């Protein structure tokens, strides 16, 4: 019906066909566009070497704490195999302790990230 509504002129034949193509290098994925927008509103903070070291140490320390609790409680769970309620209670305790330790870790990491 009306070809005037098209935003790009239609090319007839090969004449000028290259000018209508967008170079691949300029095209961006939705992820790249979203990351650019995010960096404009809240740029990623640059961490110092000291902060990176502290974050790594916290991660290691809390991974050890979580593993320690899992080993201890899994031993208790194995011993309570004949008592379903006690076993279930210990499994719930393990989940809650893991969540608590992970929350503590994230809180401490956030403090390190925000330290000047």
C-alpha positions in Angstrom: 0.0 0.0 0.0 2.2 2.9 1.2 6.0 2.4 1.0 6.6 5.9 2.4 6.1 4.7 5.9 9.3 2.7 5.9 12.1 4.3 7.9 14.8 3.0 5.5 14.6 3.5 1.8 14.3 0.2 -0.1 17.3 -0.5 -2.3 16.7 -1.8 -5.8 19.5 -4.0 -7.0 23.0 -3.7 -5.6 23.3 0.1 -6.0 23.8 1.5 -2.5 23.1 -1.8 -0.7 26.3 -1.5 1.4 25.2 1.8 2.9 22.0 0.3 4.3 23.9 -2.4 6.2 24.8 -1.9 9.9 28.3 -3.1 10.7 28.3 -6.0 13.1 30.8 -4.2 15.4 28.2 -1.5 16.3 25.4 -4.0 17.2 25.1 -4.7 20.9 23.3 -7.5 22.7 20.5 -6.7 25.2 22.9 -7.7 28.0 25.6 -5.2 26.8 22.9 -2.4 26.6 21.6 -3.2 30.1 25.1 -3.2 31.5 25.8 0.2 30.0 22.6 1.6 31.5 23.5 0.1 34.9 27.0 1.6 34.9 25.5 5.0 34.1 23.1 4.9 37.0 25.4 3.0 39.5 28.9 2.6 38.3 30.7 -0.5 39.6 33.0 0.3 42.5 36.7 -0.4 42.0 38.1 -2.6 44.8 41.5 -2.1 46.2 43.9 -5.1 46.4 43.4 -5.0 50.2 39.6 -5.2 49.8 39.9 -8.1 47.3 42.2 -9.9 49.7 39.8 -9.4 52.6 36.8 -10.6 50.5 38.7 -13.8 49.5 39.7 -14.4 53.1 36.1 -13.9 54.3 34.9 -16.3 51.6 37.4 -19.0 52.6 36.7 -18.5 56.4 32.9 -18.8 55.9 33.2 -21.8 53.5 35.2 -23.5 56.3 32.6 -22.6 58.9 29.8 -23.9 56.7 31.6 -27.1 56.0 32.3 -27.6 59.7 28.7 -27.3 60.6 27.6 -29.6 57.7 30.0 -32.3 58.8 28.9 -32.1 62.4 25.2 -32.0 61.7 25.4 -34.7 59.0 27.0 -37.0 61.6 24.1 -36.3 63.9 21.6 -36.8 61.1 23.2 -40.2 60.3 23.0 -41.2 64.0 19.3 -40.1 64.1 18.4 -42.2 61.1 15.8 -44.3 63.1 14.1 -41.1 64.5 12.4 -39.3 61.6 11.4 -36.2 63.6 14.9 -35.7 65.1 16.4 -36.3 61.6 14.1 -33.7 60.1 14.8 -31.3 62.9 18.5 -31.6 62.3 18.1 -31.1 58.6 16.1 -27.9 59.3 18.8 -26.8 61.7 21.5 -27.3 59.0 19.5 -25.3 56.5 19.0 -22.5 59.0 22.6 -22.4 60.1 23.8 -22.4 56.5 21.5 -19.4 55.7 22.6 -17.6 58.8 26.3 -18.0 58.0 25.8 -17.0 54.4 23.9 -13.9 55.5 26.7 -13.0 57.9 29.2 -13.5 55.1 27.3 -11.2 52.7 27.0 -8.5 55.5 30.7 -8.6 56.2 31.5 -8.5 52.4 29.3 -5.5 52.0 31.1 -3.7 54.8 34.4 -4.4 53.1 33.1 -3.2 49.8 31.8 0.0 51.3 35.0 0.8 53.3 37.0 3.7 52.1 
